[in-house]
Amino acid sequence: MAFDHRKYVAFQPVRKTDRRWPDQVIQHAPTWCAVDLRDGNQALVKPMSVAQKQRLFDLLVKIGMKEIEIGFPAASQPDFDFCRKLIEEDRVPDDVHIQVLTQARPELIARTYEALKGARNAIVHVYNSTSTVQREKVFRMDREGIKEIAVNGARIVKAHAEKEPNTNWTFQYSPESFTGTELDFAVEVVDAVNDVWRPDQGQPVIINLPATVEMATPNVFADQIEWVCDNVKYREHIQISVHTHNDRGCGVAAAELAVMAGADRVEGTLMGNGERTGNMDLVTMAMNVYSQGIDPKLDLSGMAEITDVVEACTEIPTHPRHPYAGELVFTAFSGSHQDAIRKCLSTYSEGDKWEIAYLPIDPRDLGRRYEEVVRINSQSGKGGVAYVLERDYNIAMPRWLQIEFSKVVQNAAETEGGEVDSDTIHRLFEEKYLAVRPDWRLRAYDLHRTDESVKATIEIGEEQREKLSGAGLGAVEAVAAALEERFGVTLAVEAYDEFALGEGTNANAMACIRIQVNGEPHSAAALAEDTTSAIMQALLSAVANHVAVAESGSAGRATA
């Protein structure tokens, strides 16, 4: 049997009864370190060129990244050359630390320092694998042998740094495959490394605890981080960093819970590119922090530029549903969602706290437009259609017309398939409700009001004008009476609404009406300079629809 779950063994969680992290809340952004140019680059089918690396480095600096891992110069000549380029061309700002990775091997550490010569601020990131499976099946070494590799590496890193006193050195150690390492052994190795580096005597030290492979749920990783924070030596003098991967799809969640558990620093990549399923996504986690009202210490307002640069440098497209960055992440097609968004936005004013249904953050914060929020397809409802007309054409519809017109739009979506754009929605509205037949156009009207009624005289038509007169309790009833007498029909007004229009339109008012003509429903709308003209024209258009239907039916019967 090829698909057999019995070959796997469940990860054993940490035995911990004093966990505190579930009660913690992230109150400030961690220190960020972008590893796009090393971890991200090594995961690409086609590694980045120097020009692509420079473009991505410049973007990371622009958004505010202060620690950037630029490569593995001892293992790759292009990485070595890029490191030298940044230093020799003075492309690294004074407040940015460049980080490079090296294995804990003497010749590789020496080459690493050669690449960093002349740097102002540099982080030397040394690592060796400590996990049970790596010890037993890859290196075939015991705990002492693995620890000795780490300690020797720490000594060599320190010795080389002492020869270059003009650089501000930070040392970083990773027990690679930390999540697969016994916790007591991980701490034993870390303590041994720190006994060499002595962070308590002023040497800046980062201890990075990587989920090189994500092996369990995020809460288990948080337990591991809290356990290390509680048991490691020199805790108050070191930064605890995490580097999570996304094998189980929980890279961001694991990093967030790790910060709650005491981690000070997070490594990741923009958009989550990395080995296998990827690294922790810096964009997502930073925006998660931002959405809680916390300064993420990164400027992600130019999200379009970020995605463009990352796509150009990695040659990986951004998924349309990628959190915060994807094309569709702020878009609602569902009718109920659209209605809720429309109603919330109608009450929102600049400066208010952001409390909008279905929109965790304001799209404008990332350079997005409200035009992208509500888009119409066959799943959409009245609220979305109404929102598009209000937003793009300043056309407000009463609820009864929203319901009626949404069916027209839905039918078009189902017929054509896919999305119905704003122009199409407006065209459908004009064709269905606003279109005026030339012989039914209101040319003039005259109203005379007495104590008991209103007498209306209207002139309709363009070439052959016709005058109609009627009386009623109001203008609408008086015009309806004139139409009943002229065309021999019975009219009953079910609903009508009038709206004053804002600036930017040729008309000042719009009216919508729904009537029964001989028991058959007809609706129409009209734009005019005043509400009285608008409601009269809407009434004329509604009756015209009935007459046109009746005439086409008679013509059809005569032909038959």
Rosetta blueprint (number, residue, H / E / L):
1 M L
2 A L
3 F L
4 D L
5 H H
6 R H
7 K H
8 Y L
9 V L
10 A L
11 F L
12 Q L
13 P L
14 V L
15 R L
16 K L
17 T L
18 D L
19 R L
20 R L
21 W H
22 P H
23 D H
24 Q L
25 V L
26 I L
27 Q L
28 H L
29 A L
30 P L
31 T E
32 W E
33 C E
34 A E
35 V L
36 D H
37 L H
38 R H
39 D H
40 G H
41 N H
42 Q H
43 A L
44 L L
45 V L
46 K L
47 P L
48 M L
49 S L
50 V H
51 A H
52 Q H
53 K H
54 Q H
55 R H
56 L H
57 F H
58 D H
59 L H
60 L H
61 V H
62 K H
63 I L
64 G L
65 M L
66 K L
67 E E
68 I E
69 E E
70 I E
71 G E
72 F L
73 P L
74 A L
75 A L
76 S L
77 Q H
78 P H
79 D H
80 F H
81 D H
82 F H
83 C H
84 R H
85 K H
86 L H
87 I H
88 E H
89 E L
90 D L
91 R L
92 V L
93 P L
94 D L
95 D L
96 V L
97 H E
98 I E
99 Q E
100 V E
101 L E
102 T E
103 Q E
104 A L
105 R L
106 P H
107 E H
108 L H
109 I H
110 A H
111 R H
112 T H
113 Y H
114 E H
115 A H
116 L H
117 K L
118 G L
119 A L
120 R L
121 N E
122 A E
123 I E
124 V E
125 H E
126 V E
127 Y E
128 N E
129 S E
130 T L
131 S L
132 T H
133 V H
134 Q H
135 R H
136 E H
137 K H
138 V H
139 F H
140 R L
141 M L
142 D L
143 R H
144 E H
145 G H
146 I H
147 K H
148 E H
149 I H
150 A H
151 V H
152 N H
153 G H
154 A H
155 R H
156 I H
157 V H
158 K H
159 A H
160 H H
161 A H
162 E H
163 K L
164 E L
165 P L
166 N L
167 T L
168 N E
169 W E
170 T E
171 F E
172 Q E
173 Y E
174 S E
175 P E
176 E E
177 S L
178 F H
179 T H
180 G H
181 T L
182 E L
183 L H
184 D H
185 F H
186 A H
187 V H
188 E H
189 V H
190 V H
191 D H
192 A H
193 V H
194 N H
195 D H
196 V H
197 W H
198 R L
199 P H
200 D H
201 Q H
202 G L
203 Q L
204 P L
205 V E
206 I E
207 I E
208 N E
209 L E
210 P E
211 A E
212 T L
213 V L
214 E L
215 M L
216 A L
217 T L
218 P H
219 N H
220 V H
221 F H
222 A H
223 D H
224 Q H
225 I H
226 E H
227 W H
228 V H
229 C H
230 D H
231 N H
232 V L
233 K L
234 Y L
235 R H
236 E H
237 H H
238 I L
239 Q E
240 I E
241 S E
242 V E
243 H E
244 T E
245 H E
246 N L
247 D L
248 R L
249 G L
250 C L
251 G H
252 V H
253 A H
254 A H
255 A H
256 E H
257 L H
258 A H
259 V H
260 M H
261 A L
262 G L
263 A L
264 D L
265 R E
266 V E
267 E E
268 G E
269 T E
270 L H
271 M H
272 G H
273 N L
274 G L
275 E L
276 R L
277 T L
278 G L
279 N E
280 M L
281 D E
282 L H
283 V H
284 T H
285 M H
286 A H
287 M H
288 N H
289 V H
290 Y H
291 S L
292 Q L
293 G L
294 I L
295 D L
296 P L
297 K L
298 L L
299 D L
300 L L
301 S L
302 G L
303 M H
304 A H
305 E H
306 I H
307 T H
308 D H
309 V H
310 V H
311 E H
312 A H
313 C H
314 T H
315 E L
316 I L
317 P L
318 T L
319 H L
320 P L
321 R L
322 H L
323 P L
324 Y L
325 A L
326 G L
327 E L
328 L L
329 V L
330 F L
331 T L
332 A E
333 F L
334 S L
335 G H
336 S H
337 H H
338 Q H
339 D H
340 A H
341 I H
342 R H
343 K H
344 C H
345 L H
346 S H
347 T H
348 Y L
349 S L
350 E L
351 G L
352 D L
353 K L
354 W L
355 E L
356 I E
357 A L
358 Y L
359 L E
360 P L
361 I L
362 D L
363 P H
364 R H
365 D H
366 L H
367 G L
368 R L
369 R L
370 Y H
371 E H
372 E H
373 V L
374 V E
375 R L
376 I E
377 N L
378 S L
379 Q L
380 S L
381 G L
382 K H
383 G H
384 G H
385 V H
386 A H
387 Y H
388 V H
389 L H
390 E H
391 R H
392 D H
393 Y H
394 N L
395 I L
396 A L
397 M L
398 P L
399 R H
400 W H
401 L H
402 Q H
403 I H
404 E H
405 F H
406 S H
407 K H
408 V H
409 V H
410 Q H
411 N H
412 A H
413 A H
414 E H
415 T H
416 E H
417 G L
418 G L
419 E L
420 V E
421 D L
422 S H
423 D H
424 T H
425 I H
426 H H
427 R H
428 L H
429 F H
430 E H
431 E H
432 K H
433 Y H
434 L H
435 A L
436 V L
437 R L
438 P H
439 D H
440 W H
441 R L
442 L E
443 R E
444 A E
445 Y E
446 D E
447 L E
448 H E
449 R E
450 T L
451 D L
452 E L
453 S L
454 V E
455 K E
456 A E
457 T E
458 I E
459 E E
460 I E
461 G L
462 E L
463 E L
464 Q L
465 R L
466 E E
467 K E
468 L E
469 S E
470 G E
471 A E
472 G E
473 L L
474 G L
475 A H
476 V H
477 E H
478 A H
479 V H
480 A H
481 A H
482 A H
483 L H
484 E H
485 E H
486 R H
487 F H
488 G L
489 V L
490 T L
491 L E
492 A E
493 V E
494 E E
495 A E
496 Y E
497 D E
498 E E
499 F E
500 A E
501 L L
502 G L
503 E L
504 G L
505 T L
506 N L
507 A L
508 N L
509 A E
510 M E
511 A E
512 C E
513 I E
514 R E
515 I E
516 Q E
517 V E
518 N L
519 G L
520 E E
521 P E
522 H E
523 S E
524 A E
525 A E
526 A E
527 L E
528 A E
529 E L
530 D L
531 T H
532 T H
533 S H
534 A H
535 I H
536 M H
537 Q H
538 A H
539 L H
540 L H
541 S H
542 A H
543 V H
544 A H
545 N H
546 H H
547 V H
548 A H
549 V H
550 A H
551 E H
552 S H
553 G H
554 S H
555 A H
556 G H
557 R H
558 A H
559 T H
560 A L
